[in-house]
Amino acid sequence: MENNSENVKYEEEFIVNSKGMNLFTCHWLPIDCEPKALVFLNHGYAMECSFSMKGAAMRLVKAGFGVYGIDNQGHGKSQGILGYIPSFDDLVDDSSQFFTSICEKKENRNKLRILLGESMGGAMVLRLHMKKPDFWDGGVLVAPMCKLAENMKPPQIVVNVLVKLSQFIPTWKLVPGQDILELAFRDPEIREEIRNNPLCYKGRVRLQTANELFNVTIQLENKLKEVTMPFLVAHGGDDKVTDPLASKLLYEVASSTDKTFKLYPGMWHALTYGEFTENTDVVFADIIAWINERIAKGNSRLEREQKNINDELYKDIPNQAKPNDPSISSSEVHKDISSKEVNN
């Protein structure tokens, strides 16, 4: 399906993953210019892309970026039991395959690749980066699910029982907890929109879903040092769903040399869709400025790739000047290589 409005081209497409499931994907592109970077959206638990992340996509497209999203299994318009995550690894694989296929298109190969995720989507960004550490050019992590807030965790004895039960009745909605809508989304009008959106899951957390989400937070909390990509992490100071201290810890211990932490006092969990408009404006001004700064710095990934190509090309030619040798021009080098190849 294609829909063009406000100088934005919007398209939807279903793809089939490695397990034969139909997954919903969509993208927004500027009509009047070539995208100066690609941004890949990763939605939160129980959410979806085409409606709840549309506002984020439109802001990013109007800033000159191409934006792509995918509904995870069991979310939105994709196949699967609504709200059910049998394996977080499967979600990571689905997103990785789809996003990578977009990046590898000829017209996109030289564009900056930015992952953006909120809450569970933030955890997805980190896992995608760890899966392909040198592939992505940066990440925007909004209230990332690196660690659940203490009030969101059931008592340990309850956790132990639920883990056992998930082996027998994984899809059952038995996990106790507070209403996430009331905790995460500050604007009551947006809370009502979500309650009326049939694509968003509103029931209790399913057993296996809770098990997978809890496990991924534990795994990430122990691997934050492995984060090497440039990133911006943004968190609301009054977030009661994911812990702002975990975002601060990510900023402090990550191995990245290019990292930024933004804490927004008084704001809640859902910063891109859930806050009052004036607050969302502030958050997106920071996100867009951060991406533009990465563009201005140049694409270090392309430089690394070109260096690797040059190193491979010249590795078997002893004492041969390379194109970056100021004493000899690139054309002279290639001419000399050609003559050597002919003589051999």
BELLIN-V927819 format. One record per run of one state. SS is the DSSP state (h for helix, s for strand, l for the rest). FROM is the first residue (numbers start at 1). TO is the last residue. If there is no record, write none. Layout:
# BELLIN-V927819
SS&FROM&TO  SS&FROM&TO
This chain:
# BELLIN-V927819
l&1&1  s&2&5  l&6&7  s&8&16  l&17&21  s&22&30  l&31&36  s&37&42  l&43&53  h&54&62  l&63&65  s&66&70  l&71&87  h&88&103  l&104&105  h&106&108  l&109&111  s&112&118  l&119&119  h&120&131  l&132&137  s&138&142  l&143&147  s&148&148  l&149&149  h&150&152  l&153&155  h&156&166  l&167&174  s&175&175  l&176&179  h&180&184  l&185&187  h&188&195  l&196&204  s&205&205  l&206&206  h&207&221  l&222&223  h&224&226  l&227&230  s&231&236  l&237&241  s&242&242  l&243&243  h&244&253  l&254&258  s&259&264  l&265&276  h&277&297  l&298&299  h&300&314  l&315&329  h&330&343  l&344&344
